[in-house]
Amino acid sequence: MKKKILGMMLIMSCSSFGMEVSLEKAVDIAFKNNRDLKNSKIETVQQDLLYKETAKGALPTVSIEGDYTDDRDDSYDDGYFENGIVLTQPIYSGGEIYYGIEGAKKSKELYNITYEKEKWDTRLEVVKQYITILQLQKTLEVYETSKVEKEEELKRQQEFYNLGLIDKSEILKVESSLYESKSDIIETKNEIQKEKITLKKLMGISLEKDILLKDIEVEKIDPEKIEFENDLKNAVKESLESKKLKLNAEITKLEEKATKSEFLPEVDLEYAYESSDMASFSDSADVKDWNWSIGVSFEWEIFNFGSSVDSYKSAKLDTEKAEISRDNSIEDLKKEITSAYLEIETLYSLIETRKKSYETSNEIYEIDREKYANRLIDTVDYLQTESDLREAQVNYINVQMDYYQAYEEYLNLIK
């Protein structure tokens, strides 16, 4: 019995720690379980099947056909039956089949690229969410440190008050600041839980499952080492986003070309094994009386009040719009990459300045803390110095995380 209880306690203890994940592990889990990615993968399979279906439109079809024709209205016996097996092979469709196949092929390629792009976008979303939680956790540590120090200071001030060295207002000021720190801790803890829910949803895991995030090592890559001009040039030509834009324009162009088929004839080869005019259905179904025949069907719509012309003109305009949209989106991509690079430069410089600001604030705090202990400055000045230190500390933490995120956003744009 004792062993059973011990085993249950051990299981409960292990489960209470939750699942520890690194950033890359979180990304891998998201790749496997993210529901939007799963749907996108299904769409690539569906598009592959659609391509195969379209490609088979160029292959022959075999059908069983039956027909009854009544020459006169007054007697059923005057009619005749025809049955047969007919093989139909498209010979010429004015380009409709060819461009349809080419368009389906491009669409298949587009969906595969879209899936890859969505994987990178999912990675970026996981990174951003992971960093947000780390920033909050590190901020929480700052608030908890502040709380501990204020509690210690409050005890000291209480002793001074008991000795009649200070009045109660000094104690109340520290207490008020302590309550603010406690409130900040509660709000930050709740915010962490909310952000973890978002991360777990991105990872595709149960929202009830607790996760513990490992810290990440922020590598300060000097922006001067980034080959920005080369990255920009390659991104315009080879990035997943630029490939998507170009494929969309190409598909629209193929759809325009397919519309031209409405002006041209359709020619099919028909090869049949069938009966000819039989008085009864049973006679027409008797294959010993069937004959082979071969022929060509020809259909050409020569007049439809200009609807084909209107359709083609509209398709040409769609192509023009797609090309304009592609060029505009490429310019937007250039702008986004440039902005992302400039953000990296800005944050890289800020890391050093925020570090110095934090170090300076920490030095000032240590000096003022000593002064406050010796009653050389009042409580308001001390609490302000302490607040400045915590703000500088949080800013330094955040700018390092922001830099890491900015670099990931840059990489995402040039992929």
C-alpha positions in Angstrom: 0.0 0.0 0.0 2.8 2.4 0.9 4.5 1.6 -2.4 1.3 2.4 -4.3 0.9 5.8 -2.5 4.6 6.6 -3.1 4.2 5.8 -6.8 1.1 8.0 -7.1 2.9 10.8 -5.4 5.8 10.4 -7.7 3.6 10.6 -10.8 1.8 13.6 -9.4 5.1 15.3 -8.7 6.5 14.6 -12.2 3.3 15.8 -13.9 3.3 19.0 -11.9 6.6 20.0 -13.5 5.1 20.1 -17.0 6.8 19.7 -20.3 10.1 21.5 -20.7 10.7 22.7 -24.2 13.4 24.6 -26.0 12.7 27.0 -28.8 13.6 24.6 -31.6 11.6 21.8 -29.9 8.6 24.1 -29.8 9.0 24.8 -33.5 9.3 21.0 -34.3 6.2 20.3 -32.3 4.3 23.0 -34.2 5.5 21.6 -37.5 3.9 18.3 -36.6 0.8 19.4 -34.8 -0.2 22.9 -35.9 -3.7 22.6 -37.3 -3.4 25.3 -39.9 -0.3 23.5 -41.2 -2.1 20.2 -41.3 -4.9 21.8 -43.4 -2.3 23.4 -45.7 -0.7 20.0 -46.2 -4.0 18.4 -47.1 -4.6 21.2 -49.6 -1.2 20.3 -51.3 -2.4 16.7 -51.6 -5.8 17.8 -53.0 -4.0 20.0 -55.5 -1.8 17.1 -56.6 -5.0 15.0 -57.2 -6.6 17.9 -59.1 -3.5 18.1 -61.3 -3.7 14.3 -62.0 -7.4 14.6 -62.8 -6.8 17.5 -65.2 -3.9 15.7 -66.9 -6.1 12.7 -67.5 -8.4 15.0 -69.5 -6.0 14.5 -72.4 -6.4 10.7 -72.3 -9.1 8.7 -74.1 -12.4 7.9 -72.4 -14.5 4.7 -72.8 -18.2 4.8 -72.4 -21.2 2.5 -72.9 -23.9 4.2 -74.9 -27.5 3.3 -75.6 -30.1 5.1 -77.6 -33.7 4.7 -78.7 -35.2 6.6 -81.6 -38.9 6.7 -82.6 -39.5 7.6 -86.2 -43.2 8.0 -85.8 -45.4 9.3 -82.9 -48.3 6.8 -83.3 -46.5 3.5 -82.9 -43.8 2.3 -80.5 -42.9 -0.5 -83.0 -41.6 2.0 -85.5 -38.7 2.9 -83.3 -35.2 1.4 -83.2 -32.5 0.8 -80.7 -28.7 1.4 -80.8 -26.1 0.2 -78.2 -22.3 0.3 -78.2 -19.0 0.9 -76.6 -17.3 4.2 -77.7 -13.7 5.3 -77.1 -13.3 9.1 -77.4 -9.8 10.6 -77.8 -9.5 14.5 -77.8 -7.4 15.5 -80.7 -7.7 19.3 -80.6 -9.4 21.6 -78.1 -8.0 25.0 -79.1 -5.5 24.8 -76.2 -8.1 24.4 -73.4 -6.8 21.0 -72.3 -3.1 21.9 -72.6 -3.4 25.2 -70.8 -5.7 23.6 -68.2 -3.0 21.0 -67.5 -0.2 23.6 -67.4 -2.3 25.7 -65.0 -3.0 22.8 -62.7 0.7 22.0 -62.7 1.5 25.6 -61.7 -1.2 25.5 -59.1 0.3 22.3 -57.6 3.7 24.0 -57.4 2.1 27.1 -55.9 0.4 25.1 -53.1 3.7 23.3 -52.3 5.5 26.7 -52.0 2.6 28.1 -50.0 2.9 25.2 -47.6 6.6 25.8 -47.2 6.0 29.5 -46.6 3.4 28.8 -44.0 5.9 26.5 -42.2 8.3 29.4 -42.0 5.5 31.8 -41.0 4.5 29.3 -38.3 8.1 29.1 -37.1 8.2 32.9 -36.8 4.9 33.0 -34.9 6.3 30.4 -32.5 9.5 32.4 -32.1 7.6 35.6 -31.4 5.3 34.0 -28.9 8.2 32.1 -27.2 10.1 35.4 -26.9 7.1 37.2 -25.5 6.8 34.6 -22.7 10.5 34.8 -22.0 10.4 38.6 -21.7 7.4 38.3 -19.3 9.2 35.7 -17.2 12.4 37.7 -17.0 10.3 40.8 -16.1 8.6 38.7 -13.4 12.0 37.9 -11.9 12.7 41.6 -11.8 9.4 42.4 -10.0 10.0 39.5 -7.6 13.5 40.8 -6.8 12.1 44.2 -6.3 9.4 42.8 -4.0 11.9 41.0 -1.8 14.1 44.0 -1.5 11.1 46.2 -0.6 10.0 43.7 2.0 13.4 43.8 3.6 13.5 47.6 3.4 10.0 47.8 5.0 11.3 45.7 8.0 14.2 48.1 8.4 11.9 51.1 8.3 9.6 49.5 10.8 12.5 49.3 13.2 13.3 53.0 12.6 9.7 53.8 13.2 9.6 51.8 16.5 12.7 53.8 17.6 10.9 57.0 16.8 13.4 58.0 14.1 10.9 58.3 11.3 7.2 59.0 11.0 4.6 56.6 9.7 4.3 58.2 6.3 7.8 56.9 5.4 6.6 53.4 6.1 3.3 53.9 4.2 5.3 55.0 1.1 7.3 51.8 1.1 4.2 49.7 1.7 2.4 51.4 -1.2 5.4 50.7 -3.5 5.4 47.1 -2.2 1.7 46.7 -3.1 2.5 48.0 -6.6 5.2 45.4 -7.0 2.8 42.6 -5.9 0.2 43.9 -8.3 2.8 43.8 -11.1 3.7 40.3 -10.2 0.0 39.1 -10.3 -0.6 40.8 -13.6 2.6 39.4 -15.2 1.9 35.9 -14.0 -1.6 36.1 -15.5 -0.2 37.5 -18.7 2.3 34.6 -18.9 -0.5 32.1 -18.6 -2.5 33.8 -21.4 0.6 33.9 -23.7 1.3 30.3 -23.0 -2.2 29.3 -24.1 -1.5 31.1 -27.5 1.9 29.3 -27.8 0.3 25.9 -27.0 -2.3 26.5 -29.6 0.4 27.3 -32.1 2.2 24.1 -31.1 -1.0 22.1 -31.5 -0.9 20.6 -28.0 -3.4 20.4 -25.2 -4.2 23.8 -23.6 -4.3 22.0 -20.2 -0.7 20.8 -20.5 1.8 22.9 -18.7 5.0 23.9 -20.5 8.3 25.2 -19.2 10.4 27.3 -21.6 14.2 27.0 -21.7 16.1 30.2 -22.0 17.6 31.1 -25.3 21.1 32.4 -26.0 20.9 35.7 -27.8 23.7 35.9 -30.4 24.6 39.4 -31.3 25.2 39.3 -35.0 26.8 42.5 -36.2 24.5 43.9 -39.0 27.7 44.7 -40.9 28.2 40.9 -41.3 24.7 40.6 -42.9 25.0 40.7 -46.7 21.9 42.9 -47.0 22.3 43.8 -50.7 22.8 40.2 -51.7 20.0 39.0 -49.5 17.6 41.6 -51.1 18.6 40.7 -54.6 18.1 37.0 -54.0 14.9 37.4 -52.1 13.3 39.3 -55.1 14.2 36.4 -57.4 14.3 33.3 -55.3 12.4 33.8 -52.0 9.3 31.7 -51.3 7.2 34.9 -51.3 8.5 36.1 -54.7 7.9 32.6 -56.2 4.3 32.7 -55.0 3.7 36.1 -56.6 5.2 35.0 -59.9 3.3 31.7 -60.0 0.0 33.6 -59.3 0.7 35.8 -62.3 1.7 32.8 -64.5 -1.5 30.9 -63.6 -3.6 34.0 -64.5 -1.7 34.2 -67.9 -2.5 30.5 -68.6 -6.1 31.1 -67.8 -6.1 33.9 -70.3 -4.6 31.6 -73.0 -7.2 28.9 -72.2 -10.0 31.4 -72.8 -8.8 31.7 -76.4 -10.0 28.1 -77.0 -13.6 29.5 -77.1 -12.7 30.9 -80.6 -11.4 27.6 -81.9 -13.0 24.3 -82.9 -12.9 21.1 -80.8 -12.0 17.8 -82.6 -12.3 14.4 -81.1 -11.5 10.9 -82.5 -14.3 8.4 -81.9 -13.7 4.6 -82.2 -16.9 2.5 -81.6 -18.0 -1.0 -81.4 -21.8 -0.8 -81.7 -25.1 -2.1 -83.1 -27.1 -0.3 -85.8 -30.8 0.2 -86.1 -32.4 -2.8 -84.2 -36.1 -3.3 -83.7 -35.7 -4.4 -80.1 -33.3 -3.7 -77.2 -32.3 -7.4 -76.9 -31.3 -7.5 -80.6 -29.2 -4.3 -80.2 -27.5 -5.8 -77.2 -26.4 -8.9 -79.1 -22.7 -8.3 -79.7 -22.5 -10.7 -82.6 -24.3 -8.2 -84.8 -22.1 -5.3 -83.7 -19.7 -3.5 -86.1 -16.6 -1.5 -85.7 -16.6 2.1 -86.7 -14.2 5.0 -86.6 -14.9 8.7 -87.0 -14.0 12.3 -86.1 -16.3 14.7 -84.4 -15.9 18.4 -85.1 -17.6 21.2 -83.2 -17.0 24.9 -83.7 -19.1 27.6 -82.2 -19.0 30.4 -84.7 -21.4 32.9 -83.2 -22.5 33.6 -79.6 -23.2 37.4 -79.7 -19.6 38.2 -78.8 -19.7 36.6 -75.3 -16.4 34.8 -76.1 -14.8 38.0 -77.0 -15.9 39.6 -73.8 -14.7 36.7 -71.8 -11.3 36.9 -73.4 -11.0 40.6 -72.9 -11.9 40.2 -69.2 -9.2 37.4 -68.9 -6.6 39.7 -70.4 -7.5 42.4 -67.9 -7.2 39.8 -65.1 -3.7 39.1 -66.4 -2.8 42.7 -66.4 -4.1 43.1 -62.8 -2.1 40.1 -61.7 1.1 41.4 -63.1 0.5 44.8 -61.5 -0.2 43.1 -58.2 2.9 41.0 -58.5 5.1 44.0 -59.2 3.5 46.0 -56.4 4.0 43.1 -53.9 7.6 42.7 -55.0 8.2 46.4 -54.1 6.4 45.8 -50.8 8.7 42.8 -50.1 11.8 45.0 -50.8 10.4 47.6 -48.4 9.8 45.0 -45.7 13.2 43.5 -46.0 14.9 46.9 -45.9 12.8 47.9 -42.8 13.6 44.6 -41.1 17.3 45.2 -41.7 17.2 48.7 -40.4 15.3 47.5 -37.3 18.2 45.0 -36.7 20.7 47.9 -36.9 18.7 50.0 -34.5 18.2 47.3 -32.0 21.9 46.2 -32.2 22.9 49.8 -31.2 20.2 49.9 -28.5 21.5 46.8 -26.8 24.8 48.5 -25.9 23.1 51.8 -24.8 20.4 49.9 -22.8 23.2 47.8 -21.1 25.0 51.0 -20.1 21.8 52.6 -18.9 21.1 49.5 -16.7 24.6 49.4 -15.3 24.5 53.1 -14.5 21.0 52.8 -12.9 22.3 49.9 -10.8 25.3 51.9 -9.6 23.0 54.8 -8.7 20.7 52.5 -6.9 23.5 51.0 -4.8 24.7 54.5 -3.8 21.1 55.8 -3.0 20.3 52.6 -1.1 23.3 53.3 1.1 22.3 56.9 1.5 18.7 55.9 2.3 20.0 53.5 5.0 21.8 56.4 6.6 18.8 58.7 6.2 20.7 61.0 3.7 17.8 60.9 1.2 14.1 60.5 1.7 11.8 57.6 0.8 10.5 59.2 -2.4 13.9 59.6 -3.8 14.9 56.1 -2.9 11.8 54.5 -4.4 12.3 56.6 -7.6 15.8 55.3 -7.9 14.6 51.8 -7.4 11.9 52.2 -10.0 14.4 53.6 -12.5 16.6 50.6 -12.0 13.8 48.1 -12.6 12.7 50.0 -15.7 16.3 50.0 -17.1 16.7 46.3 -16.2 13.4 45.4 -18.1 14.4 47.6 -21.0 17.7 45.8 -21.3 16.1 42.4 -21.2 13.5 43.3 -23.8 15.9 44.9 -26.3 17.9 41.7 -26.4 14.8 39.6 -27.0 13.5 42.1 -29.6 16.8 41.9 -31.4 16.6 38.1 -31.6 13.0 38.4 -32.9 14.0 41.1 -35.5 16.7 38.9 -36.9 14.2 36.0 -37.2 11.7 38.2 -39.0 14.5 39.2 -41.4 15.4 35.6 -42.1 11.7 34.8 -42.7 11.4 37.5 -45.3 14.4 36.4 -47.4 13.6 32.6 -47.3 
